[in-house]
Amino acid sequence: MPKEAKFYHALFDGAVQCDLCHHFCRINDGHPGRCRIRTNHQGKLFTINYGRPASLGIDPVEKKPLHHFLPGTWTLSLGTFGCNFRCGNCQNWEISQRSGETVRLLFRSPESIVRDALDADCPSISCTYNEPTTFAEYALDIMNLARSAGLKNIWVSNGYMSGNCLDAVEPLLDAVNIDLKSMDELFYRRICDTFLQPVLDNLKRFALSNAHLEITTLLIPEHSDSPETLRHLAAFIAGELGPETPWHISVFVPEISWKMHDTPHTAAEALKRAYDIGKEAGLIYIYDAYTHEDTLCPQCGKIVIERHRYTTTRHDRAGSCPECGKSIIITS
Ligand code: SF4
């Protein structure tokens, strides 16, 4: 059942403005917004993905990816359908770029999601797979219940939510991974049909919040892997968010992308180059899925958290290096 949206206001002639993300769609009666998840019905805005997960599973928290938040634990993960971005590279396009009619959907109340997490002994719930902003009302109801039940709340997001949305989400959020896709405005315009600046502004706000923050950048050959842009991006993370902010460099797989089948795979050299650029910028924790999975002590180089794919072994002593005692950022 469609549910009235929380973040909108009425305009004139029955039109409304959605205030949930930075597109701030003006929507006439009978029409959907840009994400196709929110529809104006007789001057009221309704969301159609409340309580309708398209994906529900239990993942290692490392898969979000989060490497410094509850390492080695499982997280109940859910996503619905739809997105406010249109990224040609999207690897979850089968739910993010489809309307509700063409996706197999479940019915799950917020109460049942929290009960599932508790039954499965998951210490956290992740809003992931598609953009959580598009199902903010559902996510917020889950997050409130999860917080009362002693569970942690995680978002994996493109960072394009409005200030109003962030005001509501931030107090309930324990950890977030934000995609910083590029520092090139043209990339955001061309590949995602959006703008870069709101993402940068929100990242600065997350860095000042109580939520633990990690960043992911997908290296798409010829689109987001130029050394110059990566230098700019790494300098932004180190300078504006802090050098201890974990940075995940991930690999583009054209076969499963929405529209970029002719773009090549990310080469191993590109991963190495990005890692070196991050190090030169002063970033302390940089990860990729191949050669840099472990968390190393920035002081003595000892392995503090060891990872093989999604198997994690902690060697830290209460968040400190077992060798030299240096404190490592780990939320346990
Ligand atoms: S969530 Fe964003 S894209 Fe969707 S209707 Fe609202 S402002 Fe538009």
Residues whose N, C-alpha, C, O or C-beta is under 5 A from the ligand:
A	BS01	SF4	C18 L20 C21 H23 F24 C25 G33 R34 C35 R38 N84
